Amino acid sequence: MFKKIVISSALILTAVATTAHADNRVDMGVDAEGNAYYLETDNMTRKGYMVYAWQQVNRVQPDDKGALFVRSQLEFDCKYLKSRTMWLTLQTERDGAGSTISSAANSNPEWVSAEDGTLLGKMREFSCAHVFRTKATLM
């Protein structure tokens, strides 16, 4: 009897934790192809003017590797309004379901403009404001 209660409790906690994780992302918008972009809010960090955030992309069509879901770590320069991709994970199904196609650090991350009025600019602005507002004591 006790063993059944422990197993049931563990299953309930797992279900609650999984549901809570899915709620920790913010919808950032859709690009011209219809791909949906999100930012995870529970693990954003900063170091000086640099902010690190995980982005999720649900693709409308699979890319050339067959990925319908992309999760990447972005580094935002909040002072000079630019961004680069530090890590990239590709998966076969939307919302991180399915199997992992690849997952690795970007060997040569290049800075790109993240100006206001663009989708990347919106993600930069949100990430910088979120981290500086919620983690101001870390300065």
N, C-alpha and C positions, 0 to 999 in steps of 0.2 A: 504494500500500500504506500509506504513512504517513498519507495523508488518511483512509483507512478507520479506522485506529487512533485518530486524533484524534476523528473523529465518534463512534465506538463509545464512547470514553472519556467524551465529553461526555454521551451518552445515559445511560450508567451513573451518572455523577455526578448528573444531573438526577433520575433515578429514586430514588437514595438520598436526596437532599435532600428530595424530595417525601414520601417515606415517613417521614423523620425529623420533618418538620413536623407530620404527622398525630399523632405520638406525644406531642407537646408540649401536650396538653390533658388536663384532669382532669375526670372525670365528677362533676358536682355533684348530680345527681338528676333527678327527673321531677316535673312539676307535676300538678295534678288532671286536666288534659286529656290527659295522657300526653306532653307536649312534653319532650324531653330537653335538659338544660342542661349546658354545659361551660365551663371557664375555660382560656384559653391561659396556659401558665406561662412561656414563653420570652421574653415581652416585657412583663412586669409592671414598673411603675416607681413611684417615690414622690417626693413633695415634701412634706416635713414629715410631718404626719399623714394626708395625702391619698395614696391608692394608686390607680393607673390600671391597669385590667385589661380584656382583651378577652374578651367572652362569646360563645359560640356556642349557638344554639338550633336544634334539629331539630324542626320542627313536625309533628304528626300530620296535621293538615289545613291546607291553604293558608289564609292570612289573606285579608282583603278585597282585597288587592292581588295575590294569587296567590303569595305567598312561602311556601316550605317551609323556608327557612333564613334565620336572622337572625344577623348578627354585629354586635355593638355594643361600643363602648368605655364602660365604667362607671368612674365616679369614686367611690371609697369614702372616707368620712370615718371613719377608724379611731378617732378620739377621741369623736365624737358619734353613732356608729352609724347612719349614713345613707348614701344613695347617690343618684346621678343618672346619666342616660344622656347621654353627650357626643356620640356619633357612632353612626349606624345605617346598616347596609347590608342590603338585602333581595335574596335570590336565589331563583330558581325551583325549584331542586332541593336536596335535603338535602346536608349536608356541604360546602356551598359550590360544588356543581356547578351547571351550568346558567348561564343568563344573569342579569346584574344588573338588578334592577327599579329600584332607586334606591340612592344612597349619598350621605349628606350629614351635616353637623354638625347637631346639635339646636339650633334657633334659640333655644329658651327652656328649658334643662334645669332641671327642678324636683327639689328634694330630696324623697326618700321615706325612710321608716323602713326600716332594715335590721337589725331586732332579732334577737336570738338566737331559735332555734326556727323561723325561717322560711327558705325557700330562699334568698332574697336575703341574709338574715343569715348563712347558711352560706357563701355566696360571699364576703361581706365578711370574715368571720372567716378563711377560708382565704387570701384575697388579702393581708390585713394581716399575718398570721403568716408567709406565704411571703416577702413582700418584706422585712419587718423582719429575718427570720432569714437570708435569702440575700444581702441588700444592706445589712447593718448598717454597713459601712464608708463608705457614702455620706452619712451624717448629717453 
